[in-house]
Amino acid sequence: MKRVLNGLQLFGKSLFAPILILPIIGLFIAFGNVFGNGNLAKYVSFLNYPFIQHFGQFISGSAVSILQNLALVFAVGIPIGLAKKDKGYAALTGLVSFVIFINAMHQVMQLSNRLVPADQMQASGQALVLNVQVLEMGVFSGILIGALVSVLHNQYCDKQFKGVMQIYSGHRFVAILAIPSAMILGALASEFWPFAQNGITWLANSIKDLGVFGFLVYGFLERILIPTGLHHLIYTPFLYTELGGTAHIGGDMIYGARNIYFAEMADKSVKVLSGTVNWDARGLSKMFGLMGAALALYATASKKKKKQAKAILLPAAVTSFLLGVTEPLEFSFLFVAPILFVVHAVLAGTGMMLLSIFDVHAIGANGIIDFLLYNLPLGTTKSNWPMFIVVGLIMFALYFVTFRFLIVKLNLKTPGREEDEVPSGTAATQEYAAQRETAAGHTAASGLGETIIQALGGKDNIENVDNCYTRLRLILKDPTIVDEATLKQTGSKGVIKSGNNVQVVYGLHVKHVRDQVDMTLGGVT
């Protein structure tokens, strides 16, 4: 079970690379809509000029094309996330293998006379991928190939031959294995994918049959799995596969809530957004709910520690509100009051359920900046974003009242309510302060990377180092020897252990931390 969980965590982490690209694509679509959609032209006269309109349509039309090629993005991005070394070669092998895969599927379908005319492809579950007619697998084909290439690359990228066979060593040997494997998978997919498609359709219908309660379950799972790093596995299928809905837009069949939103955003003929984008309203708790939670945490802090609580909560709350990065705030109460995190997950799901009840279609995956850029250019008719804010204010109040009640009732030791680590005004206090000063001096003298590595058990204890948006992700030989106190002195907000996987939460500056660790390790990872 531990091995399975570790594998799922690594796989969830690998989805992070392609997923981070897609909001950037969305921002370009939103930017294009500012100039080319026409809604803002009613209020800003210079946007009425044909050149400005065409400029905006050029940007959004170019960016939205990535939605038809998401599988390729995942086929290349997953090996980058999973490969332990030579990530560039892993990505190249993923690209080649994906092209082989779709052409192998096409060949089998052609030889068995199963290809249908262009006007029948949609009804038959077929589509053009890189101008190759295949079964419509969506991002699943890219995920399948990306996972295959990652396993082969990590297993055989160090394989060395001697003599005349030496040229086929390393990453070239990986390609030798990946290409026929992709051919076999393509042939198998042409036979068995229709059965998988039926299963996905059944699952989608089952979730829809839950009605608004399905949104509550989805929102709860997406939040409660944050500490494990498995939350990517919850929202990714809804955002990029037919689990999140299907829509026929501009002559194309679009799958997934995020993809549908972007396509409808760029299509001027769409007058009102479809309800499927509710699956991508995860930012409701980030922009509003957690603001209420932060206010409750501050309000319940003791008078003498309010300044300390403010120093912790204010930057974390601003980061969550503006950018949708929630870990610094969530981890301020996750370890000291786990019940609050469970309540937070329930309330997050409740908020998504309310959006469905009030028929709110506006997107809101991250912070307020993305929210305004995505929704404001569409106007209030196409995207009823004002109601999103109304629901958000309701969630703000609900979070504040619930958190404040639980903190006071259960006497939870949230920031600003902690008991003093040692009695004040004693010799022990001076000894403790001296220890903290010595530790801080050690950190400055030996360097951040060296201090972190020593706290993780030394170089020999580290098998792999990676990072996501806010966390340093590691595989350690022995996670039990991690010195969490020292990591906290380096700026860590918390440490999560699951098997040999250890996540150290640092926040948005985690890339700098990762660079320091890599330099100290000598680029080994």
C-alpha positions in Angstrom: 0.0 0.0 0.0 2.9 2.3 0.8 4.4 1.6 -2.6 1.1 2.3 -4.3 0.7 5.6 -2.5 4.3 6.7 -3.3 3.6 5.9 -6.9 0.4 7.9 -7.0 2.2 10.9 -5.3 4.9 10.8 -7.9 2.4 10.6 -10.7 0.4 13.4 -9.3 3.5 15.5 -9.2 4.3 14.7 -12.8 1.0 16.3 -13.9 2.1 19.6 -12.4 4.4 20.5 -15.4 1.7 20.4 -18.1 -1.0 21.7 -15.8 1.0 24.9 -15.0 1.3 25.7 -18.7 -2.4 25.7 -19.3 -3.4 28.6 -17.0 -0.7 30.6 -19.0 -2.5 29.7 -22.2 -5.7 30.8 -20.6 -4.2 34.2 -19.7 -3.3 34.7 -23.4 -6.9 33.8 -24.4 -8.2 36.2 -21.8 -5.8 38.9 -23.0 -7.0 38.4 -26.6 -10.6 38.6 -25.4 -9.9 42.0 -23.8 -9.3 43.3 -27.3 -11.2 41.0 -29.6 -14.4 39.9 -27.7 -16.3 43.1 -28.1 -18.0 43.3 -24.7 -15.5 45.9 -23.4 -15.8 47.8 -26.6 -19.1 49.2 -25.4 -17.2 51.1 -22.7 -13.8 51.7 -24.3 -14.1 53.3 -27.7 -10.7 52.5 -29.1 -11.5 48.7 -28.8 -14.0 49.2 -31.6 -11.3 49.6 -34.3 -11.1 46.6 -36.7 -7.4 46.4 -36.2 -7.7 46.1 -32.4 -10.5 43.5 -32.8 -8.4 41.4 -35.2 -5.4 41.7 -33.0 -7.3 40.3 -30.1 -8.8 37.5 -32.2 -5.3 36.6 -33.5 -4.0 36.2 -30.0 -6.9 34.2 -28.6 -7.3 32.1 -31.7 -3.7 31.1 -31.7 -3.6 30.2 -28.0 -6.9 28.3 -28.0 -5.4 25.8 -30.6 -3.5 24.2 -27.8 -6.8 22.7 -26.5 -6.9 20.4 -29.5 -3.4 19.1 -28.7 -3.5 18.7 -24.9 -2.6 15.0 -25.2 0.8 15.9 -26.7 1.4 18.4 -23.9 0.9 15.7 -21.3 3.0 13.1 -23.3 5.9 15.5 -23.2 5.2 17.1 -19.8 4.8 13.9 -17.7 8.3 12.5 -18.5 9.8 15.9 -17.5 8.1 15.6 -14.2 9.0 11.9 -13.6 12.4 11.5 -15.1 15.1 11.4 -12.4 17.8 12.7 -14.9 18.2 13.7 -18.5 14.7 15.2 -18.5 15.1 16.7 -22.0 15.8 13.4 -23.6 12.8 11.9 -21.7 10.6 14.7 -23.1 11.9 14.1 -26.6 11.2 10.3 -26.3 7.7 11.2 -25.1 7.1 13.3 -28.2 8.3 10.6 -30.6 6.4 7.9 -28.8 3.2 9.8 -28.9 3.4 10.4 -32.7 4.2 6.6 -33.1 1.2 5.8 -30.8 -1.5 7.7 -32.7 -0.2 6.5 -36.1 -0.1 2.9 -34.9 -3.7 3.2 -33.8 -4.6 4.8 -37.2 -3.0 2.0 -39.1 -4.9 -0.7 -37.2 -8.2 1.1 -37.7 -7.4 1.7 -41.4 -6.5 -2.0 -42.0 -9.7 -3.1 -40.3 -11.8 -0.6 -42.2 -13.0 1.2 -39.1 -12.2 4.7 -40.2 -15.4 6.8 -40.8 -16.0 9.8 -43.1 -15.2 13.2 -41.6 -18.8 14.1 -41.0 -19.3 10.9 -38.9 -16.2 11.1 -36.7 -17.9 12.8 -33.8 -20.8 10.3 -33.6 -18.4 7.4 -33.9 -16.0 8.6 -31.2 -13.2 9.4 -33.6 -11.2 12.6 -34.0 -8.2 14.1 -35.7 -5.1 14.3 -33.5 -2.1 16.0 -35.2 -4.1 15.5 -38.4 -4.3 11.7 -37.8 -7.7 10.1 -37.5 -7.9 8.0 -34.4 -10.2 7.1 -31.5 -10.9 10.1 -29.3 -8.9 9.5 -26.2 -8.4 13.0 -25.0 -5.6 13.6 -22.6 -5.6 9.9 -21.6 -3.5 9.0 -24.6 -0.9 11.6 -23.6 -1.0 10.4 -19.9 -0.6 6.8 -21.0 2.4 7.5 -23.2 4.0 9.9 -20.7 3.8 7.3 -18.0 5.2 4.6 -20.3 8.2 6.6 -21.3 8.9 7.7 -17.8 9.1 4.1 -16.5 11.3 3.1 -19.4 13.5 6.1 -19.0 14.1 5.8 -15.3 14.7 2.0 -15.7 17.1 2.0 -18.7 18.6 5.5 -19.3 21.8 4.3 -17.6 22.1 1.1 -19.6 25.5 0.9 -21.3 26.7 -1.4 -24.0 30.2 -2.1 -25.2 31.8 -2.2 -28.6 29.8 -1.5 -31.7 26.6 -1.5 -29.7 27.8 1.4 -27.5 26.0 4.0 -29.7 22.7 2.5 -28.6 23.3 3.0 -24.9 21.5 5.3 -22.5 18.6 7.4 -23.8 18.9 5.8 -27.3 18.2 2.4 -25.7 15.1 3.9 -24.1 13.9 5.0 -27.5 14.5 1.6 -28.9 12.2 0.2 -26.2 9.6 3.0 -26.2 8.9 3.0 -30.0 7.7 -0.6 -30.3 6.0 -0.3 -27.0 4.0 2.7 -28.3 3.1 0.7 -31.4 1.8 -2.1 -29.3 -0.2 0.3 -27.1 -1.6 2.0 -30.2 -2.8 -1.4 -31.5 -4.3 -2.4 -28.1 -6.0 1.0 -27.7 -7.7 0.7 -31.0 -9.3 -2.5 -29.7 -10.0 -1.8 -26.1 -10.4 1.9 -25.7 -14.2 1.8 -26.6 -14.7 -0.3 -23.5 -12.8 2.2 -21.4 -14.8 5.0 -23.0 -18.0 3.3 -21.9 -16.7 3.1 -18.3 -15.8 6.8 -18.3 -19.2 7.7 -19.6 -20.8 5.6 -16.9 -18.7 7.3 -14.2 -19.6 10.8 -15.6 -23.3 9.9 -15.6 -23.0 8.5 -12.0 -21.5 11.8 -10.8 -24.1 13.8 -12.6 -26.8 11.7 -11.0 -25.6 12.9 -7.6 -26.7 16.4 -8.7 -25.4 19.3 -6.6 -24.1 16.8 -4.0 -21.5 15.7 -6.6 -19.9 19.1 -6.5 -19.7 18.9 -2.7 -17.9 15.5 -2.9 -15.6 16.8 -5.6 -14.7 20.0 -3.7 -14.1 18.0 -0.5 -11.8 15.5 -2.1 -9.9 18.1 -4.0 -9.1 20.0 -0.7 -8.7 17.1 1.7 -6.0 15.5 -0.5 -3.8 18.7 -0.6 -1.4 17.4 2.2 -0.9 14.1 0.3 -0.2 15.7 -3.1 -2.9 13.6 -4.7 -5.3 16.4 -5.4 -4.1 16.7 -8.9 -5.6 13.3 -9.6 -9.0 14.6 -8.6 -9.4 17.7 -10.6 -7.3 16.9 -13.7 -9.9 14.4 -15.2 -12.7 16.9 -14.7 -10.9 19.8 -16.2 -9.4 18.0 -19.3 -11.6 15.0 -20.0 -15.3 14.4 -20.6 -15.9 13.8 -16.9 -16.1 17.6 -16.7 -18.5 17.8 -19.6 -18.5 17.9 -23.4 -19.5 20.8 -25.7 -19.7 21.3 -29.5 -17.9 24.7 -30.1 -16.9 26.2 -33.4 -17.1 22.9 -35.2 -15.1 21.0 -32.7 -16.1 18.7 -29.9 -14.4 20.0 -26.7 -13.9 17.8 -23.6 -13.4 18.9 -20.0 -14.5 21.9 -18.0 -11.4 24.0 -18.4 -11.1 23.4 -22.1 -14.8 24.2 -22.6 -14.4 27.5 -20.8 -11.4 28.5 -22.8 -13.1 27.5 -26.1 -16.3 29.4 -25.2 -14.3 32.3 -24.1 -12.7 32.7 -27.5 -15.8 32.0 -29.5 -17.9 35.1 -30.1 -20.9 33.1 -31.2 -21.3 31.7 -27.6 -23.6 34.0 -25.8 -23.7 32.3 -22.4 -21.1 29.9 -20.8 -22.2 26.3 -20.1 -22.6 25.1 -16.6 -19.7 22.6 -16.9 -17.2 25.2 -15.7 -18.4 24.7 -12.1 -15.8 22.0 -11.9 -13.1 24.7 -12.2 -14.4 27.0 -9.5 -11.9 25.8 -7.0 -10.8 29.3 -6.3 -13.9 30.2 -4.3 -12.3 28.9 -1.1 -9.0 30.4 -2.0 -10.2 33.9 -2.7 -13.0 34.2 -0.1 -13.3 31.2 2.3 -9.7 31.2 3.5 -9.9 35.0 4.0 -12.6 34.3 6.5 -10.5 31.6 8.1 -7.5 33.9 8.3 -9.6 36.6 10.0 -10.9 34.0 12.5 -7.4 32.9 13.3 -6.3 36.5 13.9 -9.4 37.4 15.9 -8.9 34.5 18.3 -5.2 35.1 18.8 -4.2 36.2 22.3 -3.6 40.0 22.6 0.1 39.7 23.3 0.6 37.5 20.3 -1.6 39.3 17.7 1.4 40.9 16.1 3.1 37.5 15.7 -0.1 36.0 14.3 -0.5 38.9 11.9 3.0 38.4 10.6 2.2 34.8 9.8 -1.4 35.1 8.5 -1.3 38.4 6.5 1.3 37.4 3.9 -0.3 33.9 3.6 -3.8 35.3 3.1 -2.7 37.9 0.5 -0.9 35.1 -1.4 -4.0 33.0 -1.4 -6.3 35.8 -2.4 -4.2 37.2 -5.2 -2.6 34.1 -6.6 -4.6 31.1 -5.3 -1.5 29.6 -3.6 -3.1 28.2 -0.4 -0.5 26.0 1.2 1.2 28.8 3.4 -2.2 29.6 5.0 -3.6 26.0 5.1 -0.4 24.7 6.7 -0.6 27.4 9.4 -3.5 25.3 11.0 -3.2 21.9 9.4 -0.7 20.4 11.9 -1.8 22.2 15.0 -5.6 21.8 14.4 -6.3 19.1 11.8 -10.0 19.3 12.5 -10.0 22.8 11.0 -8.5 21.4 7.8 -11.3 18.8 7.6 -13.9 21.5 8.1 -12.1 23.6 5.5 -12.5 20.7 3.0 -16.2 20.3 3.8 -16.8 24.1 3.4 -14.8 24.1 0.1 -17.2 21.4 -1.3 -20.2 23.3 0.1 -19.1 26.4 -1.8 -18.9 24.6 -5.1 -22.3 23.1 -4.4 -23.7 26.6 -3.9 -22.2 27.7 -7.2 -24.1 24.9 -8.9 -27.4 25.7 -7.0 -27.1 29.4 -8.1 -26.2 28.4 -11.6 -22.9 30.3 -11.5 -20.7 29.6 -14.6 -17.8 31.9 -14.1 -14.4 30.3 -13.8 -12.4 30.7 -10.6 -9.5 28.2 -10.3 -7.0 30.5 -8.7 -6.7 33.9 -7.2 -8.5 37.2 -7.9 -6.0 38.2 -10.6 -6.8 35.2 -12.8 -10.5 35.6 -11.9 -10.7 39.1 -13.2 -8.6 38.5 -16.3 -10.7 35.5 -17.3 -14.2 36.7 -16.5 -14.3 40.5 -16.7 -13.7 40.8 -20.5 -16.7 38.5 -21.1 -19.2 40.8 -19.5 -21.9 39.9 -17.0 -24.2 38.2 -19.6 -21.8 35.6 -20.9 -20.1 35.0 -17.6 -22.3 35.8 -14.6 -19.2 36.5 -12.5 -20.9 39.0 -10.0 -22.9 36.0 -8.6 -19.6 34.2 -8.0 -18.5 37.1 -5.7 -21.9 37.0 -3.9 -21.4 33.3 -3.2 -17.8 34.1 -2.2 -19.0 36.6 0.4 -21.4 34.0 1.8 -18.5 31.6 2.1 -16.3 34.3 3.8 -18.9 34.7 6.5 -19.4 30.9 6.9 -15.7 30.2 7.2 -15.2 33.0 9.8 -18.1 32.0 12.0 -17.3 28.2 11.8 -13.5 28.6 12.4 -14.0 31.1 15.2 -16.5 28.9 17.0 -14.3 25.8 16.7 -11.1 27.5 17.8 -12.7 29.0 20.9 -14.9 26.0 21.7 -12.1 23.4 21.4 -9.3 25.7 22.5 -7.3 25.0 19.4 -3.6 26.1 19.4 -3.7 28.0 16.2 -1.2 30.8 15.4 -1.2 33.3 18.2 -2.7 30.8 20.7 0.3 28.6 21.2 1.6 27.9 24.7 5.0 29.3 25.4 7.7 26.8 24.5 9.5 27.5 27.8 8.5 29.6 30.8 9.3 33.3 30.3 11.7 35.1 32.5 13.8 32.1 33.5 17.2 30.8 32.8 15.6 28.2 30.5 14.4 31.1 28.3 17.9 32.5 27.9 19.2 29.0 27.1 16.5 28.5 24.5 17.1 31.9 22.9 20.9 31.1 22.8 20.1 27.8 21.0 17.9 29.6 18.5 20.6 32.2 17.9 23.2 29.5 17.4 21.0 27.6 15.0 20.4 30.8 13.0 24.1 31.6 12.9 24.7 28.0 11.7 22.2 28.5 8.9 23.8 31.8 7.7 27.4 30.4 8.0 26.9 27.1 6.3 24.4 28.2 3.7 20.7 27.5 3.2 21.3 24.4 1.0 23.7 22.8 3.4 21.4 23.4 6.4 18.4 21.9 4.6 20.4 18.8 3.4 21.7 18.2 6.9 18.2 18.5 8.3 17.1 15.9 5.8 19.6 13.4 7.0 22.6 14.3 4.8 23.4 13.7 1.2 23.4 9.9 1.5 19.8 10.0 2.7 18.5 11.9 -0.3 17.5 9.8 -3.4 15.7 12.4 -5.4 14.9 16.2 -5.2 12.1 18.0 -7.1 9.7 20.8 -6.4 6.2 21.9 -7.3 4.7 25.4 -7.0 5.2 25.6 -3.2 6.8 22.4 -1.9 10.2 20.8 -2.0 9.5 17.2 -2.9 12.0 14.5 -1.9 12.5 10.8 -1.8 14.5 9.8 1.2 16.0 6.5 2.3 15.0 7.1 5.9 12.4 9.8 6.5 12.4 9.3 10.2 15.7 11.2 10.7 14.4 14.4 9.3 15.0 17.4 11.6 11.7 19.3 11.3 12.8 22.0 13.8 15.8 23.0 11.7 13.7 22.9 8.5 11.3 25.3 10.2 14.2 27.7 10.9 15.0 27.7 7.1 11.5 29.0 6.4 9.5 25.8 6.1 5.8 26.0 6.8 5.5 22.3 7.5 6.7 18.8 6.6 4.5 16.0 5.2 5.7 12.4 5.2 4.2 9.5 3.3 6.4 6.4 3.0 9.7 7.5 1.5 8.1 10.7 0.0 8.7 13.9 2.0 7.3 17.2 1.2 8.7 20.4 2.8 6.4 23.4 2.3 8.2 26.7 1.6 5.8 28.8 -0.5 6.4 30.6 -3.7 10.1 30.9 -3.2 10.6 27.2 -3.3 12.4 27.3 -6.6 15.2 29.3 -4.9 15.3 26.7 -2.1 15.5 23.9 -4.7 18.4 25.7 -6.5 20.3 26.0 -3.2 19.8 22.3 -2.4 20.8 21.3 -6.0 24.0 23.4 -5.9 25.0 21.9 -2.5 24.4 18.4 -3.8 26.5 19.2 -6.8 23.8 18.7 -9.4 23.5 15.0 -8.5 19.7 15.1 -8.6 
